[in-house]
Amino acid sequence: MSKRHAFVTGAGSGIGKAIALMLATEGHIVSLAGRRAGPLETVRDEIRAAGGEAFAHDGFDVTDAVAVERGIAAAIASAGEIAVLVNCAGEAPSAPFEKTDFALWQRVLSINLTGVYIVTQAALPSVRCAGKGRIVNVASTAGLTGYAYVSAYCASKHGVIGLTRALALELARTDVTVNAVCPGFTDTPLIDGALDTITEKTGRSREEARASLARSNPQGRLVSPAEVAHTVSWLVSEGASAITGQAIAVAGGEIL
């Protein structure tokens, strides 16, 4: 299963970067997709310096079907059919429900949920063609439970899990599996927004805010991006061929 083409969205930082680096170390050719060239090129250069193969595809806006089609086509031209698709692009702004205006709601749903639909639909013919295809959607524990002040995010991630399960059943008689990973609070740049909100609303320091998020994990810590990447690595392996339609929490026992 090594030396296959893996396409990762949101690959410039955080969990997406960790997944891309791990898949590259395992021998995959990795297409790094995202909106900004700089972060993608940094990850690409890191992979190449370690002896791996990677290509950066910037201008990849998951809410723009034309940009997605163009990026998918460029990736296939560079590295062949896509055997592994990892949908990781997303954002997590926070606001009380009564202050979640339609523009915020629509933006979060467009990126986190509709983006997964657009990218997966564009890439699926290639994934099927590659053989033993793997689709992994990076959801969240917010897709398995509720959290206050992130109603749009929770709704979008519940939708990602629903989409994952539906597509897994549609493809169950093929050799393509579809799964979701659901990280708890993870030590990435994305968590900075949550820390900003907590400090602004409560007056607590960032260290205190960070500790409050860690307490939601029974292990008393934040999840590392590498731990999420290890889970994705297993799901795309041949040994996980019977695993499909699952939403796997990577959260230290927060969700049971």
Secondary structure, DSSP 8 states (H G I E B T S, - for coil): --S-EEEEETTTSHHHHHHHHHHHHTT-EEEEE-S-HHHHHHHHHHHHHTT-EEEEE-S--TT-HHHHHHHHHHHHHHH-S-SEEEE-------B-GGG--HHHHHHHHIIIIIHHHHHHHHHHHHHHHHSS-EEEEE--GGGTS--TTBHHHHHHHHHHHHHHHHHHHHTTTTT-EEEEEEE-SBSSTTHHHHHHHHHHHH---HHHHHHHHHTTSTTSS-B-HHHHHHHHHHHTSGGGTT--S-EEEESTTS--
